[in-house]
Amino acid sequence: MRILLIEDDTVLGAAVADQLRADGHSADWAKRLDAADDTLAVGAFDLVLLDLMLPDGRGIPFLRRMRARGDATPVIILTALDQVSDRIEGLNAGADDYMVKPFDLDELSARIGSVARRYAGNPNPLIHLGPLEIDLAAKAVRRDGRPVTLTHREWALFEAFVQAPGRLLSKAQLEERLYSFDDSIESNTIEVHVSRLRKKLGRAVIDTERGLGYRLGSP
């Protein structure tokens, strides 16, 4: 997924960003709410991680403004505010989950996966697609019962198709999901990853609509 992290603590922010990238996500990091607003205005994100106390304001009004303008991007709050009233305020403002600092990075990964599955309309982490068994929680694929090793980028790309069955995804949409603003992207990167996925999972796993994009196939 493409994730926007809004966090002013440089140590925690760096640790979270590293965890996201290790999980195969692309991560953009804003340290102020005004920078986060600018980033959301020019990019599409699959999830936002939001601190509540930023140098230029509080996260709750920021979240309310997101929801008021119709932005339904999933939001997980990350904060040191641990009172029940704080949790209630955050959830009522439109957050999808609420984590209190300090938190375990692996638990954060699990919660991100859980929220993503709910938004994809399938909370079940196990999906069967022809000879493939896909475990979204474990980020693992088995083909005919045998494990298939995917790189972080290959998994992120394949997950994009699995979470949008039947939808045509353009090359630009896939690049936006896999890479942050700071990443350099070769012109044929998506084609290379698609080719590798087909070699590992079967040629029919991804269909090509020439000049338009790709969609999940029926292996």
Disulfide bonds with the S-S distance in Angstrom:
none
